[in-house]
Amino acid sequence: MNRRLIVGLVASAWIVSLVGVGLWAQGDPQRVPTLMEGQPIGDVISGENIGFQRVATLPQKGKAVGKWMVKVDGKWVEAQPFVGLSR
């Protein structure tokens, strides 16, 4: 084989591989499972006894939407508003 043919084949294979990788990278952006709004996402981000649980919402740039969680008897439960004692 002559040198020009080899260089042409290598260049063609390289271009085809670039196009293939580009198409593969685009893929299907909607593969993420659809979550119902308000459904918990992932684990509780926490300290010792207080944490934050992300919930599914429409995307909001720069915002994490969730609820405060507290550990009661070793289990995470949603924090409730404190109603003070009346005197």
N, C-alpha and C positions, 0 to 999 in steps of 0.2 A: 504494500500500500504506500501511496505517496504521502508525504508529510502534510500537504494541504487537506487531504481527505480526513486524516486522523484529527487534525486541529478542528476541522468543521464538525466532525462527529462529537468530539468532546464539548465544544461550545454549544452545540444543539442539545446535548444531554443536560448540560448545566442550565440552560434556559428553560427546558422542560421541567427540571427539578425545581427551579425557582417559582415557576407558575404553579406547580403542584403544591408546594409548601404554602404559597399565598392562598390558594383555594382552601386548603386544609385548615389554615389558621383562621379563616373567616368562619368556618363551621356553622353550627346552629346556635346562635346566641341565646335562644329560648330554651335550652336544655335544663335550666334550673327548675326544679319542681315548683309548681304553683302552690303557694301557701295561702291559707285564708288569713285575712287581716286580723291581727290580734293574736295569732298563734305564736307561741314561743319559738325562738330560733337559738339553737346551740345551748351551751352551758351557762350557768350563772357566773358572771364576772364578779369576783368577791374578795373580801377581806376575810376576817375570822367569822363574823356573825351577821354581816350586812353585805348585800350585793345588788347587782343590776342584771336584769334579764331582758335581752332584746326581744322585740316582737315584730312580726311581719307587718309591714306597711308599704305604701307606695314609696319609691325611692325619694329621699330628700337629701340634697347635696349638703354634706358636712354635718348631718344630724344622725344621732343614734336614738331611735325611739324604743322605749321599753318601760319596765316597771321596776320599782324598788322591791327587793326581797329581803327577808330576815330569816335566820336559822332558828327554828323552834324544835326542841327535842331531836336535833340532828337532821331535820328535814327543812328544805327551803319552802317558805310560804310567802305569798304576796303581802307586803306591808299594808296595814290598815291605818286610816287616820286616827290619831290619838284624841280621845274625848276625855278631857280632864275631869277630875272628881269635883262635884259641886259641893259647896260648903253651906 
